């Protein structure tokens, strides 16, 4: 499960607070384009991190950027017709200052 490591924030160039979230998604989240949509939305919203399927049927994501953009990413996933998110476990993680890009991890 996700652990809370404490809150660490940094300021990006626009002066907006950066945060990092570790999220577990449950529901109909595998085999429905969840990871593809997550990567595309993360790129659109200038977020960094990764997403991967888990063997228990959940999807795990670590995402970093402005809180409002992370919320937009989640709304994008929730509005997809094939995806059904029943539950999310969300924890705060320390910001990774040197991270670039958003990618799909395999298992």
N, C-alpha and C positions, 0 to 999 in steps of 0.2 A: 504494500500500500504506500501511498504518498506520505512523506514526512514533511513537516514544517521546519525549515532550516533557518527561519528568520527573514526579516524583510530588508532588502538592500535595493536602493533606488539610485539611478544615475540620471543626469539630464542629457537629452540629446540636443542636436544643433538648434532645433526650433524652441528649446527651453521647456519641452514637455517631459514629464517624468516617465522613465522607463521602468517596467516591471517584468518579472518572469513568472510564468505559471506552469505548473505541472498538472496535467488534466488526464483523468481516466474517463472515457465515454462508454456507456453501456446502452444497449438497445439493438436496433437493426443498424449496425455501424460497419459491418464487414460485408464485402461483396456488393456494395451499393455505390461505389465511387467516392467514399468518404475521404480517403487519403488524397486522391487526386484533387478533389474540391478544396481540401484543406491547404494543399501546397499552392494551388492557384490563388486562393483568397489571401494566404499569407504573403505571397509575392505582391499582390495588388495593394495590400495594406502596409507594406514595408516592414513585415515582421520577420524575425529570425527564429530558428529552432528546428524541430523535427517532429515527425509523426510515424507511428508504426502500429501494425496489428499485433495483438497478443493472442496466444494459443487458447485462452479461455473465452474468446469471442469479443472482448473489449478492444478499444483502440486507445493507445497512450499517446499523449502529445506533450511536448515541452515547447512553449512559445514565449517570445520576448518582444516587447515593444511598448507603445503607449497603451494604457488600460482601455481607452476607447476603441482602439484598433483591434485589440484582442476580443472585445465584446462584439465588434462588427464581424470578425471571423466566426465566432460562435453563432451569431445570428444567421450568417450565410449558410453554415452547416445545418442549422435547425430548419431553414426554409427550403432545403432541397427536398424534392418530392419523394425520392427513394429512401432517404435517411430518416430514421426515427431515433432520437436521443431520449432514452427513458431516465437516465441518471448521469450526473457528472460529479466526480470528486475533484475538487480544485484546491491546490496548495500553492503557496508562495515559495519561490526559490530565489536564491541570490542571482542578480543580474550577471551575465557573462559579457564583460566589456568588449572582448575581442571577437565575438561571434558574428559571422556573416552568413547570409542565405538561410533558406528553409528547405529541408530535404525530407524525403521519405526513407525510413530505415526498414530493412528487411529482417525477417526472422526465419 
